[in-house]
């Protein structure tokens, strides 16, 4: 864990800042370029990932990943584009709900993600 003590910098500057990741150790970013170089998946607080820890809620009929696609007021999106978006959303949804560790003989002991 990185402890942030008083660091030199401009008053009111957001840097240096500690960035947190779902699977990686915390990192100290000293400027916007260092923060951008981290790529995606970083947050400004470790609590940002709490909603994704532990068991997933039970799937209900109300969870429809494509329910709003046709209502999106996005200009220049053709019906074919919307269909492709729906396909990718359904693929992502299927991957999300795919049982994990199904091939593991100790399935009941597998950690929740």
N, C-alpha and C positions, 0 to 999 in steps of 0.2 A: 504494500500500500504506500502511496506517495503522500507525504505530509506537506501541505503547502504553508510555508512560513512567509513572512514579509519578503516579497521579491521586488527588485528594482523594476521600474517601468513607469510609464506615464500615468498620472493620477486619472482614475476612471477608466483605464484601459482594461479590457477583458482578459488580458494576458499578463503573466502566464496563467494557464488554466489546466486543471486536471480533467482528463477525459476518461470515461469508463466504457468498457466493452462487455458484451455478453459473455465471451469466452476468454478474453485476454486480460492481462494485467493492466492496471491503471497507468496512464501515460501523462507526462507533463508536456503540454504544448506551449511553447514560448511566443508563438506568433501565429497569424492566420495561415501562413504557408505550411507550417508544421502540422497544424490542425487539419488542413485540407489533404495533406499527404497521408494522413491516417486512413482515408477512405471512409466508406459507410459503416454503419453499425456502432457508432460511438455516441455517448450521451454525456451530459454535464453532471449527472448524478447517478450513483449506483442504483437508486430506487427506480430509475426509469425502466428497469427490466423485471421488476417484481411481479407485474401482471402476467408475465410469461413463465414464471417458475411454478413448479408443482403440477398436479394433475390438471388436465384440460377439462373444462366443463362438458357435460353431456351434450351431444349434438341434438338439436331439436329441429322440427320441421320448419321453424321460422328462420333458420340459418340458410339463406339462399344467396350464394355468392354473386349471382348475376341479376338480382332483383331490381337494381337501380340503373343498370347499363342503358336501357332504352330511354330512361328519363334524363340522362345527363345532357345538359344544355351546352354541348361542345360543338362549336361551328366546324364545318368541313369534315365531320366524321360521317363517312358513308355507311350504309347498312352492312356492307362487307367488312368495314373496319370494326363495327360493333360486334359482328359475329366473331371475328378473330379475337377481340377482347374477351368475349364471353368464353371462348374455348380456352384461352390462357387462364382465366379466372377459375374455371372448372378444373383444369389440370392442377393449379396451385392448391385448390380446396381439397382435391383428392389426395394430393401428397401430404397436406397438413393432417388430414384425418387418417392416413394410412397407419395401421398398427405398427408400432416400433418394437424392435427386438422380438418379432414374431418367430424368427428362426433360432433364437437363443434358448437352450434347454433350461436355463434358469429365468425364464420369462418373468416370473413373479418377483424376482429380485432385481430386475433391471431398473436403473434410475429413471425418474421422470425428468423430462426436459422442459 
